Amino acid sequence: MRDTPGTGLRQRCGTSHYRPVPTLRIATLNTWKNEGGLPRRLDVIVRGLQALGPDIVLLQEVFRAPDVGIDVARVLASALGLTHAYAPARAKPRLWHGHPTASDSGLAILVRGTLAETLRLELPTTEAGGERIALFARVSIDGTMGIVASIHLAHLRGDGDVRRAQLAAVLAHPWWHDTAADFRALGGDANAPLESPELAWLRTHPSLHVTGVSDPHRATHPLPPRPDRDGRTIDHLWSLAPPGHTPARRLACGVALDAPIDTIWPSDHAAAWADLAVSSAHSDPLASRC
């Protein structure tokens, strides 16, 4: 297993034995748009992700304001030495240094490898909930081929049926059934815990095997913790496979960027991460489970 001793930035919910199979680390993080002093936060996000060392990063609420030269996805990808794709969403004026600035808050995927193809998928929504999308990518990392998608689901209280419709639209996309893929992973800010009906439904999806691979027990939002509001685990990662195939197996999982770095909180969400075995040796009985 890959690890970064002494960083204090990742927490595991399992251990693992040596496995002679390719392992990929995937993480998801809501980067909190332009809130909370973004210029300072960008530096600590970079430091936290460098310590985590992911091969794939799924990002939500990714701030971009071209008129003032701000592109968070590009900044993070450049600092981490990763390839990136960005899909704009939720365009509106937002404050930048006190001035309303044209911007969007989209999704991004960062990869240590190649992005062979990307796709922006419009999701069903409501007028109150606003625009929602998914960003898909076909990726290649050291010869391992995969399909990944980043999502940010409806956030309003009582939007469970909307979130389920959004998930159904994402899982209905034909890319998940590409049998050439070595792994398939979905993740992001679902705005719901795993026990919610809309997420529990994933375990019984009629045409895909969907397995949760992130830590279901560590709260990811809100940060910093608030005494008047219970923390919730709403940022998730899933491994998927079509019938006749086995989802990539989780080796370890945890949360990161869940504490201040030099007194600065990276985001109002923690990052959820998982290590996945992506070879045909998925049935290795030594694999640990979170």
Secondary structure, DSSP 8 states (H G I E B T S, - for coil): ----TT---EEES-------S-EEEEEEEE--TTTTTHHHHHHHHHHHHHHH--SEEEEEEEEEEGGGTEEHHHHHHHHHT-EEEEE--S-EEEEETTEEEEEEEEEEEEESSEEEEEEEEE----TTT---EEEEEEEEETTEEEEEEEEE---STT-HHHHHHHHHHHHTSGGGG-TT-SEEEEEEE-SS-TTSHHHHGGGG-SSSEEEE-S-SSS--BSSS-BTTB--B--EEEEEEE-TTS---EEEEEEEES-S-BTTB-S-SS-EEEEEEE-SS-TT-TT----
